[in-house]
Amino acid sequence: MKRSVLLILFIAVQTGILFAQHFVSQTNTGSDFPVASGEGVAAIYVDKEDDWLVHKAAALLQQDIAAVTGKKPEMVASPFSAPDVIVIGTLAGSKALQQLIAAKKISVDRIKNNWEAFKVQTISNPVKGVRNALVIAGNDKRGAAYGVFTLSRQLGVSPWYWWADVPVKKKAEVFVKKGAYTYGTPSVKYRGIFINDEAPAFSGWAKEKFGGINHRVYEHVFELLLRLKANYLWPAMWGNAFNDDDTLNAVLADKWGIVMGTSHHEPMLRAQQEWKRYGSGTWDYTKNDSVLRAFWKKGIEKMDHHESIITIGMRGDGDEPMTSGTAIDLLERIVADQRNIIEEVTRKPARETPQLWALYKEVQDYYDQGMRVPDDVTLLLCDDNWGNIRRLPKLNEKPRSGGYGIYYHFDYVGGPRNYKWINTNNIARVWEQMHLAYAYNARQIWIVNVGDLKPMEFPVSFFLDYAYNTDQWTAENLNVYYQQWAKEQFGATCAKAIAAILEKYAQYASGKKPELLNAETYSLENYNEAQRVTKDWNTLLADAGEINSRLPETYKAAYFQLVLHPVKAYSNLQHLYTAVGWNHFYYQRNDPLANRYAEEAERFYKKDSLLTIEYHQLNNGKWNHMMDQKHIGYTYWQEPPVQKMPEVKKVTGSAAQSIRTIPPSVTTAQKLIPSGTTGTVFYEKDGYVSIGASHFTIKKDTAGIYWKNIPGIGREGDGITAFPVTASIQGIHSAAPYLQYDFYTYDTGVVILNAFFSPTLNFHNDSTGLQYAVSIDNDAPQIISVNKDENQPGVWDKWAADNCIIKTTKHFINKAGKHSIKYRMISPAVVLQKIVLDLGGLKPSYLGPPETIFNNK
């Protein structure tokens, strides 16, 4: 364990502020608090004058305890009128808490005046006549609610109990272990989601079940956010207007403690739909400024006292860029006028109302060209819509009072292609990019586009858990997160096996978005690539099915939604395109096998629809429409009007037989590697060498910089990067950190080294981009930029579509035998996934050839 991690843990223990504290038990040591026992169930008390949200959280806790134990707590009017009582409140709103504080029964020094902090503490004999009290004290209303829902989660109620039908974990008795458990201010201040691209799925579902996306839907969203310790929401906006569609939306958001905002292109708390409904003239400040100011003023007036973050600035109508050559001084004037409106309506300095400026797409270019906004405005930096952060502040930049935030994507409508059907997000990459953001001080706002919400349950959980406490999750324990999440949803028995399914699924699905998949993605002829990928999916599907057969019936609806359906759906799609590929292969050879594969493709295409029907029939149709998104038949970035079976062709008449198998490559390991060699080494096979980045021969760390393996971040395996991500740029001197990869060849001459990287962007906008250095044997190191060409036509599109950047260098080998690659760190935040050497035999493929690895232990 690194010294810095030990220091963090030491400080946490000393202060009593630990986020991952487990205090619920099914056994009583004798001095624990009995939530429910053979003697009965504890009562719940909330001061009648405390905030509405505290009362709501208490009512939900009452519901949760009853669901878990079968015993419903009584809500009592007096704090100490029951022998065992749960006291819930805010420091300012609960007289009972104030009484306990005054009597020195509880200390709140570590949560007082700390944003969203809370404390859970057992107290024996707090007052005469009371045996036990369990105090849930929040510095503020959200802190109190988080305390309640932390207890609920540990009792066995998943935050996804409604949204994914996760059953509660039944327990006859539950106790809170004696002690005090303090939870400090979250790592990121505002943490939330953006429901977007919500047609046809989310919108069709909401219309059928609730009559539209109204307050009845949003109350479920608000509750989910609080159970996930989030506090921020951008509402659905495709044909919807949160503040206009239902007057209760904003009222209830405020009651639930949810901070509301509007998307990156909807300034001043007014939805795009509101302009379509009530605006007049053009969405052009040079021609229609007075009308626009009046329109925006209405948005701030509607805000009233509700906690909000106001988006400022302006994009073109319909989330388009403004007119070509938009002047920076015009945009700065728009921001100034908007802030004047804020001051006029609120009668407070603008700096006292939270605001953000989203540097989305071309708006970032304005920032790069020198546009600035007042210091109190949060600069919301953005990814490229594909999970790769575009810009981050430098460490030496002057701090801003408004700070920096991140707008991230789990779903997107746009080029190189829409992806919005099922979850394809790998949390290893999410962790790596959001860790990068936090390290470079983007900590004020984290918001993620979750599309229809339903298919994104797992990455949403991780994104919000990580935002709540960035110290808790590291590259080394991401596998623990998978297991913990699986256990929370499905219990301990199958948690490890389910975690393995989730982890492999994330890696496979993120390698190529299903909307981008086609019959040519994976090579049929080279390296058995299509066959290997299809086999991987078959294995995963079999494992997922085996777990499903063992799960109790009560878990199967949730398991289908969260695990089995995405595995079935993606694997079926892969089978469809593999069959289409073989159909084309054999048709070109006039081989009747083409007909068999055509029939297989048609069967898989039909099965896709049957899987959608199966999803929609769950729980008597509770989630009907949630899988309505079209995903087969794309020809360009926008989705097809209807799904279309990929074209297949059949052979008719007499046909010649073709070669039906791809001959295997000949292993040459024994010829190359000297007898007696032990350990893991790599060798030339058919004119290439393939090496996984984490399988280095020698790793050299330096003072303050070390190599970190990130499990599962690559398209096929792990990745490796230099830490910390804030390390300074290194030279190619001998003291610089490096990785060495030894390999054996029988060829000599020119060698092309292909280095596979995660598609990290040039987030500091440097002229050089992020760099690395590489050499073979005693060659002079070559310094290569990973991403300085990201703005060249077509370059980024390929990186995003392939979820990979491949850089090549040319080298020369003058003798057969053993050689060494030295890969040197130049820039931090570069994630190497794989190295493939082409000695003249490398063939085209999507993933590159499998490792040519020899193990002799």
N, C-alpha and C positions, 0 to 999 in steps of 0.2 A: 504493500500500500504506500502510495506517495506521501511524502511529508505534509504537503498541503492538505490532502484529504484527512490525514490524522489530526491536523490542526483544526480543521472545520469541525470534526467530530468532538474534539476536546472542548472547543468553545461551546458547541451545542449542549454537551452534557453539563458543563459548568453553569450555563445560563438556564438550563431546563427547557430550552426551546428546541424540540425535535419534531419534525413533521411526520416521520414514519413511526408513530408510537401506537402500540397495540395494547389496549387496556380492557378489552372484553374477554371474559372467560366463561366456560360452562361449569366451572367448579369454584367453590368458595373456600378460601383459605381460612376463613373464620372472621376476617375483618373487612371483607370486600362488600361493595354495595350491591344489594339484591334488586336488580331491575325486575326480574321475575323469578320466583322460587316456589317450592312446595307450599310455602306459607301465603303466597299471594303475589300481587304485583304492586310496584311502587306507584305512587300518585305523581301527578305533574302539576307544577304551579308556575304561572306567569303573572306578573303584576298587571292589573287591568289597565294601567296607564302606559304600559310599555308599547313599543312600536307594533304596528299591525303584522309585520313580517315575523316578529318573535312569536306572536300568537299563532300565526299560520304554521311556522316551523314546529311548534309544540303540538299542534293538531296532527301534523303529519307524523311526528314521532309517536303519538298515541296510536295512530293507524299502523305504523311500522311494528311497534311492540306487539300489538294484537295479532298482526299477520305472522310474526315469528313465533310467538309463544302461545297463542290462542287465548291470552288474557289481556283484556282491554283496561289500560290505566284510567283512573278517575282524574278529571281535571278539577282541582280543588281551588276554592276561592281564598283560602288562607294559606300562607306559605308553610306553616308548621302545624298543620292539622291532621297529618298522617304520620304513622311511625317511620315510613320510608318515603322520601319525597325527592323528586327531581326538580330543582329550581333552575329555571331558564330565564335569562334576561340580559339586558345591556347595562353597562355600568351607570349610565345616566338615567335609565328608565325603570330600574328595579329597586324598590325600597328594601326588599328582602336581601338582595345582594349588598346594598349599602349597609344594612344592619350587620351582616356577617363580616364585612370588611372592617367596620368600626369595632367589632368585637374581636378582631384579629384572628378570626376563624379561617380567613382566606386572604392571601395577598395577591393584588392585581398589578403590582408595579411593572411587571414585564409585558403586560398587554395594554395598560392605560395609555391612551393617545397614540396607539400604534394601529395603523390602518388594517382593518379586518382581522385583527388578532383575537384569539379567544383562549379560554382555559377551561379544562374539565378537571374537577377535583372532588374526591370523596371526603366527607366530614362525618366523623362519629360524634353523636350527641351534640349537634350544633346548638340546640336550645333544649330546655327542659321539656320532656315528653316526646322528643323525637329521637329515634335510634340512629338513623342514618340520613344524610342528605347527599345528593349528587348535584353539584353545581356546574352549570354550563354558562359561563360568563363571557360575553362578547364586548369588546371595546365599542363596537357599533352594531347595527342591526344585522349586517351581513356576517360579522364575526360570530354573533350568537347563532345565526342560521347554520353557518359552517360547522360550529360545534355540535349542533343537533344532528346534522347529516353525517358527520364523522362517526358519531355514535351509531346512527342507523346503518351505515356501511359495515361497521364492525359487528353489529348484531346479525347481519346477513341479508340486508336489503341493498341490492345493486342499484346504482343510479339509473340503470337501464331497465328497471323492473317494468315500467310501462312501455317505453319506446322499443324494447326488444323482447318483452314478455319473459324476462328472466325471473324465475320463481324465487321467493324468499327462502332462506335456509331455516327450516323449522328447528326449534330448540325448546326443550321443556323448561330449562332454567338458564338464565344468563346473569352474569355479575360483572360489575366494573371493579377491576383490581384496585385495591387501596393505593392512593397516591394522587399526585397532582401532575397534569399533563398540559403543557403550555405550547401553543402554536403561534408563532410570530407573524409578522407582516409577510405576505407572499412575495416571491421573487419579482414578479412582473405586476405592475399596479392594475392595469386593465387587461382582462383575459376573456376572450370571447370568440363567437362564431358568426359567420355570415351565411344565412340561408339564401342561396342564389341559384340561378339556372334551374329554377324549381318547376318548370313546365317540361314535360307533361306529368312527371311523377308526383312530386309533393303537392302541386296545385290540384291535380286530379283527385288525389287521395283526400285532401282537405275539403274539397268541394263536396265529395260524396259523403264524408263522415261528419263534417261540421258546417256545411253550407258555405265554405270559403275559408280563406286564411284569416281568421278572426281571433277575438280574445280567447275563445275556447281552445283553439289550437295553441295560442301563445302561452297560455297558462301551463300547459304541459312542457313547452320549451323553457319557460322561466324556471320551473321546478327542476328540470334536468340540469340546467346551468348551475343552479345553487348546489345541487347534489354533487356536481363535478367541481365545486368551488370556483366557478367562473362568475363573472359579474357584468358582462358586456355583450351587446347584440346589435348586429346590423340585420334588419328584418328583410323578409322576402320582398323583391321589388320588380319581378317580371309580371307586369299587369297589376301590381299591388302597391298600395300606399298605406303604410302602417298607421299614420296619424289621421288619415282621412277615411279609410274603409270602415273603421269601427272605433268609435270614440272611447270605448273602454280599453283599447289596446295600450295607450300611453298611461292611462290611470293605473292599470294593473301592473304594468312594468315598473312604475314607481313604487307601488306597494310591495312588490316582490323584491325590490332593491336592485333591479337590473338597469344598468346604465345604458341608455339608448344612443345610437348614432345612425348615420345614413352612409351609404356606400361612397366609394372614392369619387364618384362623379355626380353626387346628389348634395349640393351645398345647402347649408343653413337649415338642416333638418326637414327639407322638403323633398319628397320622392319625385322621381322623374315622371311618374304617372300624374302627379298633381299639376305639373306644368302642362301635360297633355289635356287635362281636364279643365284647368282654369286660366292657363297662360294665354296671353294675346301677343301677336307679333312674333318676331324671330328670337331664338335663343342666341342672341348676339349683343354683347355689351356695348359695342361701338354704335349700334343702331337702336337699341331698346333698353338703355340702362335704367330709366325711371320705372318702367314696368317690372323689370327684374328686381330692382331694389324693393319695390312694394311687395312683390311675390315672396322674396326672402324674408322681409320683415314679418310677414304672417307666420312663417315657420318659427321664428324666435318667440313671437307672441304665444303661439300654441305650446311652446316648451314649458311655459309657466315656471313652476318651481321644480320640475322633474329633473333628476340627475341625468345629464346628457354630455356627450362630446360632440361639438359642432364641426362638421366638415366644412372647410373654407376653400376658396379657389374656384376654378371653373374649367370644365372640359366641354367639348362639343356636345350637342344634343344626341342622346342615344348612346352614351359611352364612347363617343368618337373623338378624335383629336379636334381641337379648334382649327380655324382656318390656317392654312399654310403660312408660316412666317409670323405667327402671333407674336406681338411685341411683349417683351418681359415687362416693360413699364405699364402696359395695359393690365396684365395680370396682377402686378403689385398694386395698381389702383383699385382693382376689383376687391382684393383682400382688404385694403384699407377701408373701402366703403362698407364691406361686410362687417368689419369690426366696429365701425361707427354705428351700424344698425344694432349690433349686439349691445353696445354701451347705451344706446338710446332706449332700447326696450328693457334691459335689465336694470338700468340706472346704476350700474357698477362699472368700474374699469374693465375693459375687455379681457385683461389678463386674469381676471377672477372667474371667467367662464372657460372651462376646458375646450380647446379647439385642436384640430389636426389638419395638416395639409398632406394629402396622399401623393407621393412622388411616383405615380403610376404611369407606366409606358412613357409617352412623350413629355409628361410633366417632369420626369426625372431629368430630361434634357434641359429644360428651363433652369432647373437647379444647378446642373453642371455648368450652364452658361452664366451663372452668377445671380439668378433670382433668389431673393431672400424674403423671409417672412419674420414677424416679430419673434423674439426669443422665447416667449411663453407658449408659442404654438408648437405642438408635437409634430415632428417630421416623421410621417408614416412611410418608412421605406418599404419596398415591395420586392417580391420574388419575380421571376420571369413567367409566372403563371404555371410553371412546371416544377416548383419546389426548389429552385436555385436562386438564392438571394442576389439581387442586382447591385446593391450599393449598401455600404456600411460606413459609419463615421470612422475617421482615423483616431487613434488613441490620444493624439496630441491636439485634437480639435477642442476649441473652447466649449465648455459645458453649456448646455441650454437648459433654462428652467423648465421648458416644456418637454425636454428629452426627445428620445427617438423611439419609434415603434416599428413593428413589422406587420405587413399584410401578406399572408401566405395562402397557398392554394392546395386543396385536396381534390379539386374539381375545376374544370375550366371549359368555357365555350370560346373557341378561337384556334388559331394556327399553332403548330402545324396540323392539329386536328382536335376536335372536341374530345374530352374524356369525362364522362359523367354517369356512366352506367353502374359500375360496381367499384368497390374500393381497390385501388392499385397503389397505395402509398406504403412505402417501407419506412417503419419508424426509425430504423438505423440512420437513414438519410435525414429524416425529420430531426432527430436528435442532433446529428452533426451540424446541420445548417442553423438550427435554433440555438445550439450551444455557441456557435460562431457569432450569432447576433447578440446574444447576452454578453459574451466576452468583449464585444466592441460597443457595449453600453446602449444597445437598443432594448430598453427595459420598461418603457412606459406603457406601451400598448402592444399586445400580440392578438391578432385576430386572424382567423382562418376561414377561407371560403369552403364550406362543407357541402355545397350542392343541395341535394334533397335531404341531407342529414342521415336518413335511415341507413344507407349502405356504408356509412363512414364511422360506425360506432367505435371501433377499436382505435383508429388514429385520432379521433376526436378525444377519446379518453386520455391517450398519451399526451397529446398536445396540451391539454388543459392541466393534467397532472404535472407535466414538466414545467409549465409556466408558473404553477403554484409554488413549486420548490425545485429549482434547477440543481440544487446540490444533491438531491436524492438519487437522480438517475444519471449514470455514466455509461460510457461505452462498455465497461467491464460488467455491468449488471443489467443490461437491457434484456438478457434472457430471463432474468428474475422478474422483470416487468411483465413479460409475456405470461409467465407462470402465475404471477400474482393476479393478473387480470383474468386469466382462465379460471383460477380458483374462485374468484369473486363471482363469476357468472355461473360456474358449473360444479363447484365444490372441489374438494381436494383429490378425490379418487383418480380422476382423469386429467387433472390440471396440467401435469407435465407433458402428457401426450398431446393434449389440445394445444398447448403452447408451441410445441414443435410444428404442428400443422400450421398455425398462424404465422410462425416465423418463416417457414418455407414458402407458404403462399405469398407472403409479402415480397419475398425476394423474386419469386417466379413472375408474379403479376406486374411488378414494377419494371421488370426488364424490358417489357414491351406492352404499352397500353393496348387493351383488346380492340379499341377502335382503329388502331394502326396495324393490327395483325392482318396478314394475308398469306396466301399460299406460297409466296416467295420469301417470307421473312427468314425462315430457317432452311438451311441447305439440306436437300435430300441426298446429295451425292458426296458431299465433303464432310468428313469426320462424323458421319452418321448423326449429324446435328439434329435434324427434325425428329429422327427416331429417339435420340437421347432426351430431347425436350418432352416429347410425347410420353416416353416412359416415366420421366420424372412426375408428370401430371398423373399418370396412371397409378403410380405408387402413392402419391399424396391422396388421391381420391380413394384408394383402397384403405389407407390408414384412417382417413376421415370417416369412411363408412363403417369401419370396424369399431371405432369409438362410438359412433351413433348407435350401433347395435347393443352396446353395453350401457348406455346412459339410461337412467330412469325415464319413463315416459313424460314426466313433468318438465324435463329439460329439453325435449326434442324440438319444440317450436323455436325456442331461443337458439339452440344449437344450429338449426337449419338456417336461421337468419344470419347468425354471426360467424359461422364456420363452414357448414356443409354447402349451403347454396353458392357462395362465391367460389369454392373449390369446384363444385359440379359445373357451374356456369362457365368459368374460364377454361377448365379442362375440356369441356364439350366443344367450346369454340376452337381450342387448339386442335382437337381431333377433326373438327370440320375442315379447317384449313390444311391440315396434314393430308386428309383424304383428297381434297381438291388438288393439292400439289402432286400426289401420286397419280391422280386421274390425268393431269396434264402430262406428267412424265411418261406414262404408258400410252396415252393417246398419240403422243408424238412418235412413238415407236410402233404404232398400229397393233398394240398388244391388247387382247381382250381383258386383261386385268384392269384396264381403264374403266370398264363397265362396273366391275365390282366396287371400285373406289368411288365411282359416281353415285352408286346406290348408298354406300356408306355416308358420303357427304350429305345426301338428301335426308338420310336418317338422323344425322347429327343436327342438321338445320331444323328439322321438325322437333327434335328433342329440346332445342333452345326454347321454343315456344312452350313446350310442356313444363319446363323448369319454371318459366315465368308464371304459368297457371298455378303450379304447385305453391309458389311463393304467395300468390294472390289469394289462395284459398286457406292459408294459415289462419287459425283462430277465427273461423267463420268469416273470413274475408276482411279481417281487421286492417290488413295492409294492402288491400286492393289498389292498384295503380302504381305502387312504389317501384315496380320494375318495368314501367312502361317505356323507359328510355330506349330508343332505337340504337343498335350497335353493330349491325351487319349491313354492309352495302355502301360504306363510305367511298366516295371518289375524290373528295377534296376535304377541306377543313370542316365544312358544315355537314351536319347529319343528313342522311337521305330522307325524303318525305315518307317513304315506307321501307321496311327491311326487304332485302332482296337476296335470294339464294345466289352464292357465287357460281359463275358459269362452270359447268362441267360438260364433257363431251364423251360420246360413246362410240366404240368401234363397231362397225357392222360388216357382215360378210366374212370371208376367210381372212385370217390374219396370221402374220408371222410371229414367232415367239422371240422375245428379246431377252437380254440378260436381266434377271429379275432380282438379283441381289447385288449389293455394292461390295466388292472384294475388300476384306479387312486389310488394314495397314500392317506391315511387317515390323514387329518390335526388334529394335536393334540395340537394346540396352546392354545385353551381355557383351556385344562386340566392342562397345565404346568404353565401358566402365571397367577399370582394372579390377581383377579379382582381389578380394579382401577389403574392398571399399565398404564402409558401413555408413549408416545414417540415410538421410534423404538427399538425393542428388537428381539433377535434371540432365536429360540427354537429347541429342538430335534424333528425330524420327522423321523419315521421309522428307528431309530438307527443311525442318523447322524445329524449334524448341519452344515449349509453352510452360510458363511459370506463374503460379499464383503469388500475388504480392506479399502475402503473409508468410510465405515459405522461404524466407531468406536464409542464407547460410551464416552470415555474420551481421549483427546489428550494433552500430556504434552510436551511443548517446553522448551528449556533452553536458557540461555544467549548465543546467537550466533548460535544456532541450532534450526531449526523449521521443522515441517512436511509440506510437499507440496503434494497436490493432482495433479495428472497428468491425465486430462480427456481423456478417450478413449484409454489409452495405453494397457489395458489388453485385453485378448481374448474375454471377455464378458463385461467389464466395465472399470472403472477407476483404477489407481494404486496409491500408495502412497509411498513416499520416504523422507528421511531426507535431508535437505538443510542447508548450501551449500554443494555441492558435494565434496568440498575440506576440509570439516570438519575433525578434527582429530578422530582417533579411540577412541571409548568410552568404559568404563567398565560397569559393571552391578550394580553400586552403585545407591542409591535412587535418586540422582540428574540427572541421565542420562535420555535423552528423551525417551518416550514410548507412545504406543497406548494401550488403554484398550478396550476389546470387551466383553460385558456382554451377557450371554446366559442362557437358562434354559434347564434342562434335567430331565427325569424321570428315566434314567438308572444310574447305578453306576459301578465302576470297571475300568479296563484298557481302556484308550482312546488313539487313534492314531490321532495326529494333523498333517494334511497335509497343508503345506504352499506353495502357488503357487507364483512364482516369474517370472519377465521378465528374459530372458536368458542372463543376464549380465555375462561377463567373468572375470577372475582373471587378470585384466588389469595391476596390479603392480607386477604380478608374485610372490606373497608372498606365503610362505609355508602354511599359514592358509586360503588363499582365502578371499573373502568378507564374513563377518559374521553377524549374528543377534542372539538375545537371546529371549527365549520364556518360559513362565511358565503358569500354571493354578492355580488359587487361591494362596495358600501360598507355593506352591512347590518352590524348589530352581531353579532359571533360568538355562536353558540349552543353552550353546553357540554352535551354529551350523554354519558350513561353507556352503555357498551357492554353491561354485564352485571350491573348491580345487581339486576335482576329475575330472576336465574337460578333462584331458589327458588319462583317463582310457578308454580302448576299448569300443566303442559303446555308451559311455555316452554323449559326445558332439553331436553325430548324432541324438540321441533322443531329446535332448534339441532344436537343430536347427529345426528338423522336426516338433516338437510340439509347437515351439515358446514359450516354457515355461520350467521352472525348478520347480520340486515339491520335497520338502524336508519333511521328516517325523520325528516326535518325539513321544515318548511314555510317557503318563501321567496317573495319577490315580485319580479318583473322588470317594469320600467315602460317598456322600449323594446326594439325588435328590434335585432339586431346582435351585437356581440362582448360577452362577459361573462367573468367569472373566478370560479371557486370557490377559496376559501382553506381548506385543511384543515390545522388546527393541532394539533400534539402537545400533549396535556395529560399523559397517563400514558404511561409506556413499555410495551412488550410488547403493544401493540395493532397487529394486522396488517391493513391495509386491502387488499382485493382488487379492488374495483370500485366505481364510482359510476354510478348511473343516475338521470337527471333525468326526472321525469314532468311534461310540460307539457300533459297532458290526453289523451295518446294511448297511454300505456303499457298493455300487455295482459299477462294472467297468463302466467307461464312459470316453469320451475324455475331456470334459470341466469340469467334476465334477457336482454335483447336483446344481440346482438353489438355490438361497438364501432361507433359512427358516426364513423369516422375518415377523414380526408382527408389524403393525402400528396401534396405537390407539391415535390419536391426540385429 
